[in-house]
Amino acid sequence: MQRTRVAFFDVDGVLLDSLPMHLKICEDLSRKYELGLSIPTPEEFKKLARTGVRISPMKSFFMTMGFKEADAMRADAYYQKHFMKEYRPPPFPFIEDVLRSLHEAGMVLGIVTANVRANVESALGNVWSLFDPRLQYTYDHAAGLTKAEALKDGMRQIGVAADDVIFVGDQLADRDAAQQAGVRFLGVTYGWGISEEDTEFDVIHEPKELAVYLLKWRLR
């Protein structure tokens, strides 16, 4: 009998090409609030993210970009109300095909993200239905749970061992969450904070490589 294999995905930087739009909203709100901040380019941000600064949830992201706490709080409120209407990030190329191929192959798919459900579900569109309803750990759904705790809870929900679970992320904090939960980690270099310099875990460099890697892992 084929073992049940579970693949959890971070969303921003793994499934959604959202970094440019997050930096854009920072630029616009810095101008709106007359803060005069210098917002990094995507490449500059990726280097910053690798230093371990807090970039989630969104209040922390804004503060890392230079917003003072009060401005970060109102920026976060603006983000929650306007981001998906005015800055909607697209899925990376091939992501819909990748997720469908994994689902059709019998893998159980889950989400572990610091973003909120409304944003994630709206941006992913029809493919949202491919994720097991028990494994949709968004920031508002899993309030109080760390990513590591969400991964552990997901294993309990499905009834699988850590050896049968993989977490796909784009930040070193995602790697840490996978280690704390005792599950396998796959890093993507096309996202927010993992690069080709990271050699202590497996990485892929393009979204279309996800299906190849995960389908091979499923058969091990």
C-alpha positions in Angstrom: 0.0 0.0 0.0 1.3 3.5 -0.9 2.3 5.5 2.1 0.4 8.8 2.7 2.8 11.7 2.0 2.0 15.2 3.0 3.5 18.4 1.5 3.0 21.6 3.4 3.7 24.9 1.6 4.5 28.4 2.7 2.7 30.8 0.4 4.5 34.1 -0.1 7.6 33.4 -2.1 6.8 29.8 -2.7 3.4 29.8 -4.4 2.8 33.5 -4.9 5.2 36.0 -6.5 4.4 38.5 -3.8 7.6 40.2 -2.8 7.5 42.9 -5.4 3.9 43.8 -4.4 4.8 43.9 -0.7 7.7 46.3 -1.4 5.4 48.4 -3.6 2.8 48.8 -0.8 5.7 49.9 1.5 6.8 52.5 -1.0 3.2 53.8 -1.5 2.5 54.0 2.3 5.8 55.6 3.0 4.8 58.3 0.5 1.2 58.5 1.8 2.4 58.8 5.5 5.2 61.2 4.5 7.9 59.0 6.1 10.6 59.4 3.4 11.7 55.7 3.8 14.2 54.1 1.4 12.5 50.8 0.5 14.9 48.0 -0.7 14.8 46.4 -4.1 13.8 42.7 -4.2 17.5 41.6 -4.3 18.4 44.0 -1.5 15.5 42.6 0.5 16.5 39.0 0.0 19.9 39.8 1.5 18.2 41.6 4.4 15.9 38.6 5.0 18.9 36.3 5.3 20.1 38.2 8.3 17.3 36.9 10.4 15.2 40.1 10.8 11.5 39.6 11.5 9.4 39.9 8.3 6.2 38.3 9.4 3.5 38.9 10.4 2.9 42.1 8.4 3.4 44.5 11.3 6.9 43.2 11.7 7.5 43.4 8.0 6.6 47.1 8.0 8.8 47.8 11.0 11.7 46.0 9.3 11.1 48.3 6.4 11.6 51.3 8.7 8.0 52.1 9.8 7.7 53.1 13.5 5.3 51.0 15.5 2.3 53.3 15.2 2.8 53.7 11.5 3.4 49.9 11.1 0.0 49.3 12.9 -1.9 51.6 10.6 0.0 50.2 7.6 -1.0 46.7 8.6 -4.6 47.8 8.9 -4.4 49.3 5.4 -2.8 46.2 4.1 -5.5 43.9 5.4 -8.2 46.0 3.7 -6.5 46.9 0.4 -3.7 44.6 -0.5 -5.6 42.0 -2.4 -7.7 44.6 -4.2 -4.9 46.9 -5.2 -1.7 44.8 -5.1 -2.9 41.2 -5.8 0.2 39.0 -6.4 0.1 36.4 -9.1 1.0 32.7 -8.6 4.4 31.9 -9.9 4.4 30.3 -13.4 3.5 26.6 -13.4 2.2 26.6 -9.8 -1.3 25.6 -10.7 0.0 22.7 -12.8 2.4 21.7 -10.1 -0.3 21.5 -7.4 -2.7 19.7 -9.6 -0.1 17.1 -10.5 0.7 16.5 -6.9 -2.9 16.2 -5.9 -3.7 13.8 -8.7 -0.7 11.7 -7.7 -2.3 11.2 -4.3 -0.3 13.6 -2.1 -2.0 15.4 0.7 -1.4 19.2 0.4 -1.3 21.7 3.2 -0.7 25.4 3.9 1.4 26.9 6.7 1.7 30.6 6.3 1.9 33.9 8.2 -0.5 35.4 5.7 -4.3 35.5 6.4 -6.8 33.1 4.8 -8.7 35.8 2.8 -5.5 36.9 1.0 -4.2 33.4 0.3 -7.5 31.9 -0.8 -8.2 34.9 -3.1 -4.8 34.8 -4.7 -4.7 31.1 -5.3 -8.2 30.9 -6.8 -9.4 27.5 -7.9 -6.3 25.7 -6.6 -7.2 26.6 -3.0 -9.6 23.6 -3.1 -6.6 21.2 -3.6 -5.4 21.8 -0.1 -6.9 19.6 2.6 -9.3 21.6 4.8 -7.7 20.2 7.9 -4.3 21.6 6.9 -5.0 25.2 6.0 -2.9 26.9 8.6 -3.2 30.6 7.8 -2.3 33.4 10.3 -5.9 34.0 11.4 -6.8 30.3 11.4 -3.8 29.2 13.5 -3.6 32.2 15.8 -1.2 31.4 18.6 0.5 28.5 16.7 4.0 28.8 15.4 4.8 27.3 12.1 6.5 24.4 13.8 3.4 23.8 16.0 1.1 24.0 12.9 3.2 21.3 11.2 3.0 19.1 14.3 -0.7 19.7 14.5 -1.1 18.8 10.8 0.7 15.5 11.4 -1.8 14.7 14.2 -4.8 15.7 12.0 -3.7 13.3 9.2 -2.2 10.6 11.3 1.2 10.5 9.7 4.8 10.3 11.0 7.3 13.0 10.5 9.1 11.0 7.9 6.1 11.3 5.7 6.0 15.1 5.8 7.8 17.8 3.9 7.6 21.6 4.3 8.4 23.8 1.3 9.6 27.3 2.3 11.6 30.3 1.1 13.1 31.5 4.4 15.6 30.2 6.9 12.9 30.6 9.5 10.9 28.0 7.5 13.9 25.7 7.7 14.0 26.2 11.4 10.2 25.4 11.7 10.7 22.2 9.8 13.6 21.2 12.0 11.6 21.9 15.2 8.8 19.8 13.9 11.1 17.0 12.8 10.0 17.0 9.2 11.9 17.3 5.9 12.5 20.7 4.4 12.8 21.9 0.8 14.0 25.4 0.1 13.2 27.5 -2.9 15.7 30.1 -4.1 13.1 32.1 -6.2 11.4 33.4 -3.1 12.1 35.9 -0.3 15.2 34.6 1.6 16.9 31.4 0.5 19.8 31.4 -2.0 22.1 29.1 -3.8 24.5 29.6 -0.9 22.4 27.4 1.2 23.8 23.9 0.9 22.8 22.2 4.2 19.4 21.3 2.8 17.9 20.6 -0.6 16.9 23.5 -2.8 15.2 24.1 -6.1 15.5 27.2 -8.3 12.3 27.3 -10.4 8.6 26.6 -9.5 8.3 24.0 -12.2 11.0 21.9 -10.4 8.6 21.4 -7.4 6.6 18.6 -9.0 9.7 16.7 -10.1 11.3 16.9 -6.6 8.1 16.1 -4.6 6.9 13.3 -6.8 10.4 11.6 -6.5 10.3 12.1 -2.8 6.8 10.6 -2.6 8.1 7.3 -4.0 11.0 6.9 -1.7 
